[in-house]
Amino acid sequence: MLDDELNRLARAHRVATRYTDWRGREATVPADTLRAVLTSLGADVSTPAAVRDELARLAETERVRLLPPVVTHRMGARAEPLRIPVRAAGRTEVAVELADGRVLTPSPGAPADGVLPCALPEGIPLGWHRLVVRQGPLEQSAPLLVAPARLAPVPRAWGLTTQLYSVRSRASWGIGDLRDLADLATWGGRAMGAGFVLVNPLHAAEPSPPITPSPYSPASRRFGAPLYLRVEDVPEYAALPPEDRERVDLLANPLRGRDETLDVLDRDAVWTAKRHALELLYRWPRGTARQRAFERFREHEGEALTAFATWCAIGEEQGPDWRRWPEELRDARGPAVAAAAKRLAERVDFHAWLQWQLDEQLTAAQSAARAAGMHIGIVHDLAVGVAHGSADVWMNRPLFAEGISVGAPPDEFNQLGQDWGQPPWHPGRLAEAAYLPYREMLNAALRHGGGLRLDHAMQVSRLWWIPEGGSPAEGTYVRYDRDVLLSCLTWEAARTGAVVVGEDLGTVEAEVREDLAARGVLGTSLLWFERDEEGRPKPPSRWRELSLATVGTHDMPPITGFLHGDHIELRDRLGLYTRTLDEELADHRRQLGEWLDLLHEEGLLATPPKTVLAALRRGQTDHDAEVTAALHAFLLRTPARLVGVSLADAAGERRTQNQPGTVDEYPNWRIPLADAEGRPLPLDDLFTDPRVRDALEPVSRAPW
């Protein structure tokens, strides 16, 4: 009886009690996992009586509820009318208070089965309004989001995908920056006909070293990382006297010298030098027009920017993890934080100024992309979450679930599962806040580009919650209101005409992919994973149209590394397999052989597959470039709306950027771009590199 009641309570909170694993088998979630997850959601499950009380409380809440926390309507869709529960006798009155102050009064239909259908008026503007319902003694209201039924069709295009920090020029400070991004986009658009450049998340990191290498474990998804600023592009740099410019050069020169090596990227050294230089520029007098522009930026960004800058200023003193700060500083809205912000006013202003510089340079990069002919331009990447001790959690602490990390259950690619060390949004509290932090995050990302990629697209539907202290296999799925999250996403994208791509790889519910497609959100088709029901490589005609098609991803080795099985031996050394090395290598060679066979059948690979495989087994690289070009040509034969080509693949790089399941066992996110011979490849040389041009030739010459 107790387990039944616990399961009922879990389902009421949209917590899965059973799920289908990657092998297609049904798994039962342990009771301990359910208790931990329900506790993090605020439910008391300490005793059987407490569980029953929670069920009774939820039933009473439902009995008097007329509206959910947020109501959505898709304009132009053949959607059913709003369904308003009949909770009290008498007439039901419905009103829509529009954002512009007008009030519409739709006429409800006839009630049936305890539900009152209510069609919203035609022509209601897109955006946020308010729905008010009066029913007998009850009156409730909720935000109403009218979202587009579907995003505009995406014109077919190809583009470059890259980890920006790895793409260094001779002018950058030891790490790829926003000037490098603008130059890459200009070359890609003008010389190669690319329509977009997809980059890694440029989210904010710690305000002072040590800097977390992973761009997917940021301090904030709402704000950016000043690490990517090009110091010399800050307008005040031009006004510096010669002696101050020399000081900046002295900071930059040692870092530029590292661009000629394959040493792992040193974010700590880069940010230490850049911060000194940027502090110098910040103190330099600004003209009246510039100062007013800064003030307008601060006013536009409002309290969120001030709170983030305050976290940065306090973090410089106390360390970046707010959980280790004195108790009184852990409350972002408390009096101690207000006093600290006043005491640290100059540092708060400095960190706000850094965000202003990022806003200007991100805008400039997108402008350069568009000027070069890219009809999409920069596509930004949105990480699935933030670190536990991050600014976002500190600023919005009640909106995050405590004692939980987000990750992924065991699957074919990561057989031990993954724990990403990130707290999830609390579904109920986020809804009660009308999803405001989520909306602000989307707005900021879409303001600076022509597209957005959702890392782990399931973040709009369900997340794998792992109780603190448990293994990834001991988690369960918790659902979010997918309709509202997708409506927020499509509304923000429609405002700027942006393209949205969801990374729907791994264990994804079919209805999620269907919903994304119905909204005009592209999925992700990864060549190595595109297999039919019988496990055979899919011919190009069977690929999805509404997708971004690529050969690999940042969590896999580049093409040449994959061909040679570098990732198999690496994962075996790191103890990430449940099978033997020989078994993994045999399976890899079998699957690779199947793809080579298909390339050969399609007339894209001239060399017989057996010859290629034999050369690979001997460690020879004779056919690497040929196979790379064949794979890119294969992508063109798919109907995918977007085709992405990794800059690392084009360069012939073999090393992977990230090995999931590791932290310091492998230099994740610290690999500078190299060529096929293992030599550093500066952006300046990449533009004229014959191998790069040959690798991109199939897509750059295609009729787009």
C-alpha positions in Angstrom: 0.0 0.0 0.0 2.8 2.4 0.9 4.6 1.8 -2.4 1.3 2.4 -4.3 0.7 5.7 -2.5 4.4 6.8 -3.1 4.0 6.0 -6.8 0.8 7.9 -6.9 2.4 10.9 -5.3 5.4 10.6 -7.7 3.1 10.5 -10.8 1.2 13.5 -9.4 4.5 15.5 -9.4 5.3 14.2 -12.9 8.1 12.0 -11.6 8.6 8.7 -13.5 8.1 5.5 -11.5 9.1 3.4 -14.6 11.0 4.2 -17.8 12.3 2.4 -20.9 16.1 2.1 -20.9 18.4 2.3 -24.0 18.0 -1.4 -24.7 14.3 -1.0 -24.9 13.6 -2.7 -21.6 11.3 -1.4 -18.9 13.0 -0.4 -15.7 11.4 0.3 -12.3 12.6 3.3 -10.3 13.7 2.4 -6.7 11.6 3.8 -3.9 14.6 5.5 -2.4 15.1 7.5 -5.6 11.4 8.5 -5.6 11.7 9.7 -2.0 14.8 11.8 -2.7 13.3 13.4 -5.8 10.0 14.1 -4.1 11.7 15.6 -1.1 13.7 18.0 -3.5 10.3 19.0 -5.0 9.1 20.0 -1.5 7.0 17.0 -0.7 7.1 15.5 2.8 7.5 11.7 2.3 9.0 11.0 5.7 6.2 8.7 6.9 3.3 6.9 5.3 0.9 9.4 6.9 2.9 12.3 5.4 2.6 10.8 1.9 -1.2 10.5 2.4 -1.3 14.1 3.6 0.6 15.2 0.5 -1.9 13.4 -1.8 -4.8 15.0 0.0 -3.2 18.5 -0.3 -2.6 18.0 -4.1 -6.2 16.9 -4.5 -7.6 20.0 -2.7 -5.3 22.3 -4.8 -6.7 20.6 -7.9 -10.3 20.9 -6.7 -10.2 24.7 -6.6 -7.8 25.4 -9.4 -9.2 27.1 -12.5 -6.0 27.9 -14.4 -2.5 26.5 -14.6 0.4 28.9 -13.6 0.8 29.8 -17.3 -1.7 29.4 -20.1 -0.5 29.0 -23.7 -2.2 29.4 -27.0 -0.6 28.8 -30.5 -1.7 31.4 -33.0 -2.8 29.9 -36.3 -2.7 26.3 -35.0 -5.7 24.0 -35.2 -5.6 23.9 -31.5 -8.5 23.0 -29.2 -10.1 25.8 -27.3 -8.9 26.5 -23.8 -10.4 24.0 -21.4 -11.5 25.7 -18.2 -12.7 23.4 -15.4 -16.1 24.1 -14.0 -15.5 24.4 -10.2 -18.5 26.5 -9.1 -22.1 27.0 -10.0 -23.2 30.0 -12.0 -22.0 31.9 -15.0 -18.3 31.8 -16.1 -16.8 35.0 -17.3 -13.5 35.1 -19.2 -11.4 38.1 -20.1 -8.1 38.6 -21.8 -6.1 41.6 -20.7 -3.8 42.4 -23.6 -0.2 43.7 -23.1 -1.3 47.0 -24.7 -4.0 47.5 -22.1 -7.0 46.5 -24.2 -9.4 43.9 -22.8 -11.1 41.2 -24.9 -14.0 39.2 -23.7 -14.2 35.8 -25.5 -17.5 33.9 -25.3 -17.2 30.5 -23.6 -19.0 27.5 -25.2 -21.3 25.1 -23.4 -19.9 23.1 -20.5 -19.5 19.4 -21.0 -18.1 16.8 -18.6 -17.1 19.4 -16.1 -15.1 21.4 -18.6 -15.9 24.8 -20.3 -14.4 25.2 -23.8 -13.3 28.8 -24.6 -11.9 29.8 -27.9 -9.7 32.9 -27.9 -10.5 35.6 -30.4 -8.9 35.5 -33.8 -6.1 38.0 -34.3 -4.9 38.2 -30.7 -1.4 39.5 -30.8 1.6 37.3 -30.2 3.3 37.7 -26.9 2.4 37.9 -23.2 -1.0 38.9 -21.9 -3.2 37.9 -19.0 -6.2 35.6 -18.8 -8.8 36.2 -16.1 -11.6 33.8 -15.2 -14.5 34.4 -12.8 -16.7 31.5 -11.8 -19.1 31.9 -9.0 -17.1 33.0 -5.9 -13.8 32.0 -7.6 -11.6 34.4 -9.5 -8.2 33.4 -10.9 -5.8 34.9 -13.4 -2.7 33.7 -15.1 -0.2 34.9 -17.7 -1.3 34.0 -21.2 1.4 33.4 -23.8 0.2 33.5 -27.4 3.0 31.9 -29.4 3.4 31.2 -33.1 2.0 27.9 -34.3 5.3 27.3 -36.1 8.6 29.0 -36.8 9.2 30.2 -40.3 10.7 27.6 -42.7 14.5 27.3 -42.6 16.2 27.9 -46.0 18.6 25.1 -46.8 22.2 26.0 -45.9 25.5 24.6 -44.7 27.7 26.0 -42.0 30.8 25.6 -39.9 30.7 24.1 -36.4 33.5 24.9 -34.0 34.7 25.2 -30.4 35.6 28.9 -30.5 38.2 28.8 -27.8 40.3 26.3 -29.8 40.4 28.5 -32.9 43.2 30.9 -32.3 44.6 33.6 -34.5 48.0 35.2 -34.2 46.4 38.3 -32.7 44.3 36.5 -30.1 45.5 36.0 -26.5 46.1 32.3 -26.4 42.4 31.4 -26.9 39.9 32.0 -29.7 37.9 35.2 -29.2 35.0 37.2 -30.6 37.2 38.9 -33.2 38.3 35.5 -34.4 34.6 34.5 -34.6 33.8 37.6 -36.7 36.8 36.8 -39.0 35.8 33.2 -39.3 32.2 34.1 -40.2 33.4 36.6 -42.7 35.7 34.1 -44.5 33.0 31.3 -44.2 30.3 33.5 -45.8 32.3 35.3 -48.5 34.9 32.7 -49.5 33.0 29.5 -48.9 29.3 30.4 -49.1 28.5 29.2 -45.6 25.2 30.3 -44.1 26.0 30.0 -40.4 28.7 29.3 -37.8 27.7 27.2 -34.8 29.8 27.8 -31.7 30.1 26.3 -28.3 28.3 28.0 -25.4 29.8 31.4 -24.6 28.2 31.5 -21.2 29.8 33.2 -18.2 32.4 31.4 -16.1 34.0 32.2 -12.7 35.0 35.8 -12.2 38.6 34.8 -11.2 40.8 31.7 -11.6 40.5 28.8 -11.5 38.2 28.9 -14.6 36.1 25.8 -15.3 37.2 24.5 -18.7 33.8 23.1 -19.8 31.6 25.6 -21.6 28.7 23.3 -20.7 29.1 23.8 -16.9 28.8 27.6 -16.7 28.3 30.1 -13.9 25.4 31.7 -15.9 23.5 31.0 -19.0 22.0 34.5 -18.9 25.3 36.3 -19.1 28.5 35.8 -21.2 32.2 35.1 -20.6 34.5 38.1 -20.8 37.2 35.6 -21.5 36.1 35.8 -25.2 36.6 39.6 -25.5 39.2 40.9 -27.9 40.9 43.6 -25.7 42.0 45.7 -28.7 38.4 45.9 -30.0 37.2 47.8 -26.8 36.8 51.4 -28.1 38.8 52.9 -25.2 41.8 51.0 -26.4 42.3 53.4 -29.3 42.5 56.3 -26.9 45.2 54.9 -24.7 48.6 56.6 -24.7 51.6 54.7 -26.1 52.8 53.6 -22.6 49.5 52.1 -21.7 49.3 50.2 -25.0 52.7 48.8 -24.3 51.4 47.6 -21.0 48.6 45.8 -22.8 51.1 44.3 -25.3 53.3 43.0 -22.5 50.3 41.2 -21.1 49.3 39.7 -24.5 52.7 38.7 -25.9 53.4 35.6 -23.7 49.9 34.3 -24.5 50.3 34.9 -28.2 53.5 32.9 -28.1 51.5 29.8 -27.0 49.5 30.0 -30.2 52.5 28.4 -31.9 52.4 25.3 -29.6 50.0 22.5 -28.9 50.1 23.1 -25.2 46.7 22.7 -23.6 44.7 25.9 -23.4 45.3 27.8 -20.2 42.1 29.8 -19.4 43.5 30.9 -16.0 46.5 32.6 -17.6 44.4 34.1 -20.4 41.8 35.6 -18.0 44.4 36.8 -15.5 46.0 38.8 -18.3 42.8 40.0 -20.0 41.3 41.1 -16.7 44.3 43.3 -15.9 44.1 44.9 -19.4 40.3 45.3 -19.2 40.6 46.9 -15.8 42.9 49.5 -17.3 40.5 50.2 -20.1 37.5 50.4 -17.7 39.3 53.1 -15.7 40.1 55.1 -18.8 37.7 58.1 -19.1 34.7 57.5 -21.3 33.1 60.2 -23.4 29.6 61.4 -22.6 28.1 59.4 -25.4 29.8 56.2 -24.3 28.9 56.7 -20.7 25.2 57.3 -21.6 25.3 54.1 -23.8 26.6 52.2 -20.8 23.9 53.6 -18.5 21.3 52.6 -21.0 22.6 49.1 -21.2 22.5 48.8 -17.4 19.0 50.1 -17.3 17.9 47.7 -20.0 19.4 44.7 -18.3 18.0 45.7 -15.0 18.2 43.9 -11.7 19.5 40.7 -13.3 22.7 42.3 -14.5 23.2 44.0 -11.1 22.7 40.7 -9.3 25.1 38.9 -11.6 27.7 41.6 -11.3 27.3 41.5 -7.5 27.9 37.8 -7.5 31.1 38.4 -9.5 32.3 41.0 -7.1 31.7 39.0 -4.0 33.0 35.9 -5.8 36.4 37.6 -6.3 36.6 37.9 -2.5 34.9 34.7 -1.3 35.5 32.3 -4.2 33.0 31.5 -7.0 30.9 28.9 -5.1 28.3 30.8 -3.1 27.6 27.7 -1.0 30.9 28.3 0.7 30.3 31.9 1.4 29.3 33.2 4.9 25.7 32.3 5.6 24.5 35.9 5.4 25.9 36.3 1.8 24.0 33.2 0.5 20.8 35.1 0.3 21.0 37.2 -2.9 18.2 39.5 -1.7 19.4 39.8 1.9 20.7 42.9 3.6 24.3 41.6 3.9 24.5 41.3 0.1 23.1 44.8 -0.3 25.8 46.1 2.0 28.5 44.1 0.1 27.3 45.5 -3.2 27.5 49.0 -1.8 31.0 48.4 -0.5 32.1 46.8 -3.8 30.3 49.2 -6.0 33.3 49.8 -8.3 33.8 46.1 -8.9 30.1 45.6 -9.5 30.2 48.4 -12.0 33.3 46.8 -13.6 31.6 43.4 -14.1 28.5 45.1 -15.5 30.8 47.0 -17.9 32.4 43.7 -19.0 28.9 42.5 -20.0 28.4 45.7 -22.0 31.6 45.0 -23.9 30.4 41.5 -24.6 27.1 42.8 -25.9 28.9 45.1 -28.3 31.4 42.5 -29.6 28.8 39.7 -29.9 26.6 42.1 -31.9 29.6 43.0 -34.1 30.3 39.3 -34.8 26.7 38.7 -35.9 26.8 41.9 -38.0 30.0 40.6 -39.7 28.4 37.3 -40.5 25.4 38.9 -42.1 27.6 41.4 -44.0 29.5 38.4 -45.4 26.2 37.0 -46.8 25.3 34.5 -44.1 21.5 34.5 -43.9 21.6 32.9 -40.5 24.9 34.0 -39.0 26.1 33.0 -35.6 24.2 30.1 -34.0 24.7 30.1 -30.2 24.7 27.0 -28.0 22.6 26.9 -24.9 23.9 24.5 -22.2 21.5 22.3 -20.4 22.3 23.8 -17.0 24.7 25.6 -14.7 27.0 24.5 -11.9 25.6 24.1 -8.3 27.6 27.0 -6.9 26.9 29.3 -9.9 25.5 32.8 -10.2 22.3 31.7 -11.8 21.5 29.4 -8.8 22.4 32.1 -6.3 20.3 34.7 -8.0 17.3 32.3 -8.4 17.8 29.9 -5.5 14.2 29.0 -4.9 13.7 28.0 -8.5 16.3 25.2 -8.4 15.8 21.8 -6.8 18.3 21.1 -4.0 20.1 17.8 -3.5 19.7 16.8 -7.2 22.0 16.8 -10.2 21.0 16.5 -13.9 22.6 13.8 -16.0 21.8 10.9 -18.4 21.0 7.3 -17.7 23.3 4.6 -19.1 23.2 4.3 -22.9 25.1 2.8 -25.8 27.5 5.7 -25.9 28.0 6.1 -22.2 27.4 2.8 -20.6 27.9 4.0 -17.0 25.5 7.0 -17.4 26.5 10.6 -16.8 26.2 13.0 -13.9 26.7 16.6 -15.2 26.8 18.1 -11.7 24.1 20.7 -12.4 20.9 21.4 -10.4 17.7 21.3 -12.3 14.9 23.9 -12.5 12.2 23.2 -9.9 9.3 22.6 -12.4 6.5 24.0 -10.1 8.3 27.1 -8.9 9.6 28.0 -12.3 6.0 27.8 -13.6 4.8 30.0 -10.7 7.5 32.5 -11.7 6.0 32.5 -15.2 9.3 31.1 -16.5 10.8 34.6 -16.3 14.5 33.6 -15.8 14.1 31.0 -18.6 12.6 33.7 -20.9 15.3 36.2 -20.1 18.0 33.6 -20.8 16.5 32.9 -24.3 16.1 36.5 -25.1 19.8 37.3 -24.3 21.0 34.4 -26.4 18.9 35.2 -29.4 19.7 38.9 -29.3 23.3 38.1 -30.4 22.8 35.7 -33.3 20.6 34.2 -35.9 20.1 30.9 -34.3 20.1 28.8 -31.1 21.1 25.2 -30.5 19.6 23.5 -27.4 22.1 21.2 -25.9 20.2 18.1 -24.8 16.9 19.2 -26.3 15.0 17.0 -23.7 15.5 20.0 -21.3 12.2 21.3 -22.7 10.4 18.1 -21.7 12.0 16.0 -19.1 15.4 15.7 -17.3 17.2 12.8 -15.7 17.3 13.7 -11.9 20.1 12.0 -9.9 19.8 12.2 -6.1 22.9 13.5 -4.4 25.3 10.6 -3.6 23.6 8.3 -6.1 25.0 7.0 -9.4 23.6 8.0 -12.7 21.9 4.6 -12.9 19.9 5.5 -9.8 18.0 8.5 -11.2 14.7 9.0 -12.8 12.9 11.3 -15.2 11.1 14.4 -14.0 8.8 16.1 -16.5 8.4 19.8 -17.3 5.5 21.6 -19.1 6.8 21.0 -22.6 4.0 23.1 -24.2 4.9 26.2 -22.2 8.7 25.8 -22.5 8.4 25.3 -26.3 6.0 28.2 -26.6 8.5 30.5 -24.7 11.2 29.3 -27.0 9.3 29.8 -30.3 8.0 33.1 -29.2 11.5 34.4 -28.4 12.8 33.0 -31.7 10.0 34.4 -33.8 10.7 37.9 -32.4 14.2 37.8 -34.0 13.5 35.4 -36.9 16.0 33.0 -35.5 16.6 29.3 -36.3 16.3 26.8 -33.4 18.0 23.4 -33.4 17.4 20.8 -30.7 20.1 18.2 -29.9 17.7 15.3 -29.7 20.2 12.5 -29.5 20.2 9.6 -27.1 17.1 8.4 -25.3 14.4 10.7 -26.6 10.7 10.2 -26.6 9.1 10.0 -30.0 6.5 12.6 -29.1 9.3 15.1 -28.2 10.8 14.9 -31.7 7.3 15.2 -33.2 6.5 18.3 -31.1 9.8 20.0 -32.0 9.1 19.4 -35.7 5.5 20.6 -35.4 6.9 23.9 -34.0 9.5 24.3 -36.7 12.4 23.4 -34.4 15.0 21.4 -36.2 16.4 18.2 -34.7 19.9 16.8 -34.9 21.0 14.0 -37.2 24.4 12.7 -36.3 25.8 10.4 -39.1 27.4 7.8 -36.9 24.1 7.3 -35.0 21.8 7.4 -38.1 20.8 3.7 -38.4 17.5 2.0 -39.3 15.4 -0.4 -37.2 17.7 -3.3 -38.1 20.8 -1.3 -37.1 22.1 -0.6 -40.6 23.3 2.8 -41.7 20.5 4.9 -43.1 20.7 5.8 -46.8 20.5 9.6 -47.3 17.0 9.5 -48.6 15.7 8.2 -45.3 17.2 11.0 -43.2 15.0 13.7 -41.7 14.4 17.0 -43.5 13.8 19.1 -40.4 17.3 18.7 -38.9 20.9 19.8 -38.7 22.9 17.0 -40.2 26.5 16.5 -39.1 29.1 13.7 -39.1 30.0 14.0 -35.4 29.7 16.1 -32.3 32.0 17.7 -29.7 31.6 14.6 -27.5 33.1 12.4 -30.2 36.5 12.5 -31.9 36.8 14.3 -35.3 36.4 12.1 -38.4 40.1 11.0 -38.6 40.2 10.1 -34.9 37.0 8.2 -35.3 38.3 6.3 -38.3 41.4 5.2 -36.5 39.4 4.2 -33.4 41.3 6.7 -31.1 38.2 7.0 -28.9 37.9 3.3 -28.4 41.4 3.0 -26.9 41.0 6.2 -24.9 37.7 5.1 -23.3 39.2 1.7 -22.5 42.2 3.3 -20.8 39.8 5.5 -18.8 37.8 2.5 -17.7 34.5 3.6 -19.3 33.6 0.3 -20.9 31.7 -2.7 -19.6 33.1 -4.8 -22.5 36.7 -5.8 -23.4 38.8 -3.6 -25.7 38.8 -6.3 -28.3 35.0 -6.5 -28.3 34.7 -2.7 -28.6 37.3 -2.5 -31.4 35.6 -5.4 -33.3 32.2 -3.7 -33.0 33.7 -0.3 -34.1 35.3 -1.8 -37.2 32.1 -3.6 -38.1 30.0 -0.5 -37.9 32.6 1.6 -39.6 32.8 -1.0 -42.4 29.1 -0.7 -42.9 29.3 3.0 -43.4 32.2 2.7 -45.8 30.2 0.2 -47.8 27.3 2.6 -48.0 29.6 5.4 -49.1 31.0 3.1 -51.8 27.5 2.1 -53.0 26.5 5.8 -53.2 29.5 6.4 -55.5 31.1 8.7 -53.0 34.1 6.6 -52.0 36.3 5.4 -54.9 38.6 3.2 -52.9 37.1 -0.2 -51.9 36.1 -0.3 -48.3 38.2 -3.3 -47.5 41.3 -1.4 -48.7 40.4 1.5 -46.5 39.8 -0.7 -43.4 43.1 -2.6 -44.0 45.0 0.7 -44.2 43.3 1.9 -41.0 44.3 -1.3 -39.1 47.9 -0.6 -40.1 47.6 2.9 -38.8 48.0 4.5 -42.2 46.4 7.8 -43.0 46.3 7.5 -46.8 42.5 7.5 -47.2 41.6 9.9 -44.3 41.0 12.9 -46.6 39.1 10.9 -49.1 36.7 9.4 -46.5 36.2 12.9 -44.9 35.2 14.4 -48.3 32.9 11.4 -49.0 31.1 11.8 -45.6 30.6 15.5 -46.3 29.2 14.7 -49.7 26.9 12.1 -48.2 25.4 14.8 -45.9 24.5 16.8 -49.0 22.4 13.9 -50.3 20.2 14.0 -47.3 17.2 16.3 -47.2 18.4 18.0 -44.0 17.7 21.7 -44.0 21.0 22.5 -42.4 24.4 20.7 -42.9 27.1 21.3 -40.4 30.8 20.7 -41.1 33.2 20.7 -38.1 36.2 22.9 -38.5 38.2 20.2 -36.7 37.1 17.7 -39.4 38.1 20.1 -42.2 41.5 20.6 -40.6 42.2 16.9 -40.2 42.4 17.2 -36.4 42.3 13.8 -34.6 41.9 14.7 -31.0 38.5 14.9 -29.3 37.5 18.0 -27.4 35.6 16.2 -24.7 35.4 12.7 -23.3 32.1 12.3 -21.5 32.4 10.5 -18.2 35.7 12.2 -17.3 36.8 15.4 -15.5 40.6 15.7 -15.2 41.5 12.3 -16.5 41.5 13.9 -20.0 42.2 17.5 -20.9 38.5 18.2 -21.9 37.8 21.5 -23.6 41.4 22.5 -23.7 42.6 21.1 -27.0 43.8 23.8 -29.5 43.1 23.3 -33.2 45.7 21.3 -35.1 46.1 20.0 -38.6 46.4 16.5 -39.9 50.1 16.4 -39.2 49.5 17.4 -35.5 50.8 21.0 -36.0 49.1 24.1 -34.5 46.7 25.6 -37.1 46.2 29.4 -36.5 43.1 30.9 -38.0 45.2 33.1 -40.2 46.6 29.9 -42.0 43.4 28.0 -42.0 41.9 30.4 -44.5 44.4 29.4 -47.1 45.0 25.8 -46.0 44.6 23.5 -49.1 43.3 20.5 -47.0 40.7 22.7 -45.3 39.5 23.9 -48.7 39.5 20.4 -50.1 37.5 19.1 -47.2 34.9 21.9 -47.5 34.8 21.7 -51.3 31.8 19.3 -51.5 29.6 21.6 -49.5 30.9 25.0 -50.6 30.3 24.2 -54.2 26.9 22.7 -53.8 23.9 24.7 -55.1 22.3 26.1 -52.0 
